[in-house]
Amino acid sequence: MTTITRTCPKCSKTMEQGLIVDHAHLGAPTWHTWIAGEPRRDWFNEKMPKGREIRVTTWKCAGCGYLESYADNRKAPRERS
C-alpha cells in the first residue's frame, strides 16, 4: 500500500488522513459519500439521485486545523438504486 502525504496549502504543515463521520442513521456512524446530480424534492423530503456513491476522504492539518476533502474513486462503497 502506498503512503500518501499531504502538506497544508494554508500553513505548510503536515496533514493527516481521516473522515467526517455522520451519525444520522439510527446513531450508527457512516462514511460521507458523494453522488453525482442533484436531489429531487417531494412533499416531505429530498430524494437522492441514483448512481454510484463515492466515499469522501478528508485531510486535516496538524498545525492550523484546515480540512480538505476528496472524493476517492477507489473507495466506492455501493451502487445506489
Buried (B, 14 or more C-beta within 10 A) or exposed (E): EEEEEBEBEEEEEEBEBEBEEEEEEEEEEEBBBBBEEEEEEEEEEEEBEEEBBBBBBBBBBEEEEBEBEBBBEEEBEEEEE
